[in-house]
Each structure stands twice: as C-alpha cells, then as structure tokens.
Amino acid sequence: YTAFAAEWRLFGEPRKPRPIESVILRRGVMEGIINDIKRFQSREQWYTARGIPYRRGYLLHGPPGCGKSSAIQAIAGCLGYGLAVLSLADRHISDDRLAHLINNMPSRCILLLEDIDTVAPSRDSPSHASQGHGQLSLSGLLNAVDGAVAAADERIIMMTTNKPEALDAALVRPGRIDVSVEIGVCCDVDQGERMFTRFHPISG
C-alpha cells in the first residue's frame, strides 16, 4: 500500500512474497527480527494487562543501498503481512495527515516509514531549524507514533534511516523504537559465500 491523499491504496498488483533467503545479511540479523516480532505477537495479553500500547518499533539503519527496505519486504512476506509504505520526505505529509494515515492502517500490515532523518533530526543539531520537510514536524511524528498507534490492534512500525546519529533522542527511546539494527554495507566471508552459492548453486 502507498498513501494517496488521506487514504491508503494498493500500489499496483499484489506481489509475491520475497523469499527471506534472497536478502543476504549477516547471519542471525533477519532471524533475530522475525523472532522478536513473533514474540511480540504472542504477548498481546501482557500488554493489555499492563495498559501498555500494543505496538513494536524497529529501526534499520545503514548507508543507502545496503538492503534495509529489501530486508523489511522479505520480513513482511515471511510473516504473511502486507506493507504500507510512507516516505517522510514527501512534502505533502503534514502532522494531521500522518496521524490520520496511521489511525487508518490497512489490516495486517507493517507500517514502513522511510527516511525518518529527513523530519526527525536531533534538537541538539545546530542546523535543526533548517532540517525537516514540508508541514511535518518532529513533534507531529512523535505524537503520531505515540498516540495514533495506541489502538487495540497490534501495530508494527519499521523505520529506515541513513543517519542514525542525527536522530533525536526522543524518537529512538524504547516505546518508539524498541529494536535498532545496523545493516552494514560490507559483507563478511559467510555472506559472500551465501551470495555466490545463491547465484551459482553447487550441484552434485
């Protein structure tokens, strides 16, 4: 799904789930995220009994082109979820529109907020006032994540950034981002071997 004005619309024809093995990250990274989501799914009563909003936030960070969005696509497919994709770099996104979109998420979808550093720079940054995009503010993003997703249904939010060090501390605290994972640009020997054998299977 992609945001169109104040509603979500299917982005083209439904795609086949991306195989989890087609995204070759450091061993254990994908498995760790998937296991964490499954644990979250099994604990709805725990959240309800303690009056805690039933949501989980993930941050994948690393240089451009290192596989952040591809990993999220594969994770969604593995878990049988759809993806609702929203770029915060869109100059037409306002505080009210973001809150409305999150409150009206398609069912059984992971919300993917891309490029959060474009709107959520650290308030300690000397150039903070000149950063951000359009009508969306840092406070609007924080309120949307904290308030709009406090619905009874489970909410899984995944965010991506190329600049984790630039993010405001209020955004990256637990409760907004519970799991932060670096997706590095360099592969280790194990990744290289798995990538090679995926394209050139060893037969016999």
C-alpha positions in Angstrom: 0.0 0.0 0.0 1.0 3.6 -0.6 -0.5 6.8 0.8 -2.7 8.8 -1.6 -4.1 12.0 -0.1 -5.8 10.8 3.2 -6.1 7.1 2.3 -4.1 4.0 1.6 -4.3 2.5 -1.9 -2.8 -0.7 -3.3 0.4 0.1 -5.2 -0.1 -2.0 -8.4 -0.9 -5.6 -8.3 -0.2 -7.7 -5.2 3.4 -9.0 -5.3 4.5 -12.5 -4.4 6.3 -12.6 -1.0 10.0 -12.0 -1.3 11.9 -15.1 -0.2 13.7 -14.5 3.1 16.8 -16.2 1.7 17.0 -13.7 -1.1 18.2 -10.9 1.3 21.7 -12.0 2.5 22.6 -10.1 5.7 24.9 -11.0 8.5 23.8 -14.4 9.8 21.2 -14.0 12.5 20.1 -10.5 11.7 16.9 -11.4 9.8 16.1 -14.3 12.1 16.5 -12.1 15.2 14.0 -9.5 13.9 11.5 -12.2 12.9 11.8 -14.0 16.3 11.3 -10.7 18.1 8.1 -10.0 16.1 6.8 -13.4 16.8 7.4 -12.9 20.5 5.6 -9.6 20.3 2.6 -11.2 18.6 2.3 -13.8 21.4 2.2 -11.2 24.2 -1.0 -9.2 23.5 -2.5 -10.1 26.9 0.8 -9.0 28.6 0.5 -5.5 27.0 -3.2 -5.3 27.7 -2.9 -6.3 31.4 -0.4 -3.6 32.0 -2.1 -0.8 30.0 0.8 -0.6 27.5 0.0 0.2 23.9 0.3 -2.9 21.8 3.0 -1.8 19.4 6.6 -2.5 18.4 9.0 -0.2 16.7 12.1 -1.2 14.6 14.9 0.9 13.2 17.1 -0.3 10.3 20.0 1.9 9.6 22.9 1.9 7.3 24.2 3.5 4.1 22.0 3.9 1.0 21.6 0.6 -1.0 22.6 -1.8 1.8 19.3 -3.7 1.9 17.2 -2.0 4.5 14.0 -1.8 2.5 14.6 -5.2 0.9 15.0 -6.8 4.3 11.7 -5.3 5.5 10.0 -6.5 2.4 11.3 -10.1 3.0 10.3 -10.0 6.7 6.8 -8.9 5.8 6.5 -11.7 3.3 7.8 -14.3 5.7 5.3 -13.3 8.4 2.4 -13.0 5.9 2.0 -9.2 6.3 1.4 -6.5 3.8 3.5 -3.3 3.7 2.1 0.2 4.0 5.0 2.4 2.8 5.2 6.1 3.6 8.1 8.4 2.8 8.5 11.2 5.3 10.5 13.1 2.7 7.1 13.8 0.9 6.5 17.5 1.2 2.7 16.9 1.3 2.9 15.0 4.6 1.5 17.0 7.5 1.2 16.2 11.2 -2.6 15.7 10.8 -2.3 13.6 7.7 0.3 11.3 9.2 -1.8 10.8 12.3 -4.9 10.0 10.1 -3.0 7.5 8.0 -1.6 5.6 10.9 -5.0 5.5 12.6 -6.5 4.1 9.4 -3.8 1.5 8.6 -4.8 -1.5 6.4 -5.2 -4.6 8.5 -2.3 -7.0 9.0 0.3 -4.6 7.6 3.7 -3.4 8.7 4.0 0.4 8.5 7.3 1.3 6.8 8.4 4.9 7.5 11.3 5.6 5.2 14.0 8.3 5.6 13.0 9.4 9.1 16.1 11.5 9.4 14.5 14.0 7.0 12.0 15.0 9.6 13.4 13.9 12.9 16.9 15.4 13.3 18.3 15.8 16.7 17.3 19.0 18.5 21.0 19.2 19.6 22.0 19.7 15.9 23.0 23.3 15.2 21.2 23.0 11.8 18.0 21.6 13.3 15.9 24.5 12.4 16.7 24.2 8.7 16.1 20.5 8.5 12.7 18.7 8.1 10.3 18.7 5.3 7.1 20.3 4.4 4.4 20.5 7.0 5.5 17.5 9.1 7.3 18.3 12.4 9.3 16.2 14.8 6.6 16.7 17.5 4.0 15.6 14.9 5.9 12.4 14.2 6.4 11.7 17.9 2.7 12.3 18.6 1.6 10.1 15.7 3.9 7.2 16.8 2.8 7.5 20.4 -0.8 8.4 20.1 -2.3 7.3 16.8 -0.9 3.7 17.1 -2.2 3.2 20.6 -5.2 1.3 19.1 -6.2 -2.1 20.4 -4.9 -3.9 17.2 -1.3 -4.8 17.0 1.0 -2.2 15.4 4.4 -2.9 13.9 6.3 0.1 12.7 9.6 -0.2 10.8 11.7 2.9 10.1 14.8 3.4 8.0 17.5 6.0 8.0 20.9 6.6 6.6 21.9 8.8 9.5 21.0 7.2 12.9 23.4 9.6 14.7 21.3 12.5 13.5 18.0 11.3 15.1 16.5 13.0 18.1 16.8 11.0 21.4 13.0 11.3 21.9 12.4 9.3 18.8 14.9 6.5 19.4 13.9 5.8 23.0 12.2 2.4 23.8 8.5 2.5 23.2 9.0 4.3 19.9 12.0 2.3 18.6 12.4 -0.9 20.6 14.9 -2.7 18.3 17.7 -0.9 16.4 19.6 -2.9 13.8 22.6 -1.8 11.7 22.6 -3.1 8.1 26.2 -2.7 7.0 27.4 -2.0 3.5 30.3 -4.5 3.7 29.6 -8.3 3.7 31.7 -10.8 5.6 33.0 -14.1 4.2 29.9 -16.0 5.2 27.7 -13.5 3.4 29.9 -13.7 0.3 29.8 -17.4 0.2 26.0 -17.5 0.6 25.5 -14.9 -2.1 27.8 -16.8 -4.5 26.0 -20.1 -4.0 22.6 -18.5 -4.4 23.5 -17.4 -7.9 25.8 -20.3 -8.7 24.4 -23.4 -6.9 26.8 -26.2 -6.3 25.4 -29.3 -7.9 26.3 -32.9 -7.3 
